[in-house]
């Protein structure tokens, strides 16, 4: 972690913290099922943390932080092989809740998931220790955790189906298509290495596919950027 | 489905059904959390079904049968690509409960999972319609479903990590090792096609790896069987 990462790790003022506390009700869907004393406990212990781009927040289940709501920025959850290969499971966008950062609270989850800030990211955290006490007494909170985890795993299964069953050129094409729509631009800012990590492949393989797509006049390759020059042809590859 | 499949689809006698009803308490972990009238409802509606080897029980979430406990035999859950490629998620053994056969009760599950009888298999089913009524009122039952689903997905993530990150020869070796221990024999009864389906690869690839292992004197290949001739060498490949 470089010093640069810390420039985003700022404390928010007490005024803003008061605003965050008032907003908890709207952020966490199980709020209405909490007892008054449980609400008080969450309000007192919820905190805001900010991470620089590329900071890995959760490394193993042991360091599990708690339930996170993204206030600004974006998180990425992924798994890692012993050789350092990554596969992205899903992203957590602004306004969404990351339940896998509380995976240590769920006995049923036994694999390691990593969570990384994709850009400077601000999150509201209900710490694991607090949530642990509440979920042991409040069935709704436990149900919320497992229900949300099941939902996420169901999404992940979809991703895995893509990875397992799609041909590599289709996977690259699908990534470019999604990014074009997400970035709302025909020019996508991304490196070959980043694409490889997203789709769970090797950089060399991605470069080969991109060169093929350039040759077919579907894209034009630039330094750190890819121009989509034929949207129709790209769509046909999906 | 051929006529052959039906030879296992027998009705059990009323005496045996009485035994099954009495056993529900030990089979389903949420039993103690059911109200007396809910217990009565489950007892009245639980049924026993028997499937022949190779019968696919759940084809889509629409046909979702309900919560199944395996009394005898073995189930396999898997996903299927449009081209017919399969990846096994997990097996459900005698005495275990299959929660994905009740996936329609969980809004959070949105992908299609298939369930196949690996051998003549007898299951006790609490039908979806009954479970649906109960879980809407009884939080424990809903929590049980989601908790068990999360547990299974966590196992599946482990399987996926194996598939995504292991080299193909390691995957074949790991399969042979596991089967050797499961079948408690140095002779494994399995076809190349079956191995391919288990590890999510193609038959041709598996055949190539097996020929390599035979050449290295790790295994000997026979019709429909594989002899492990050097356990130590096999272990080193893991």
Interface residues (C-beta under 8 A of the other chain):
Chain A: X79 X81 X82 X83 X85 X87 X106 X108 X109 X110 X111 X139 X140 X142 X143 X146 X147 X148 X149 X150 X151 X153 X154 X155 X156 X157 X158 X160 X161 X163 X164 X165 X200
Chain B: X79 X81 X82 X83 X85 X87 X106 X108 X109 X110 X111 X139 X140 X142 X143 X146 X147 X148 X149 X150 X151 X153 X154 X155 X156 X157 X158 X160 X161 X163 X164 X165 X200
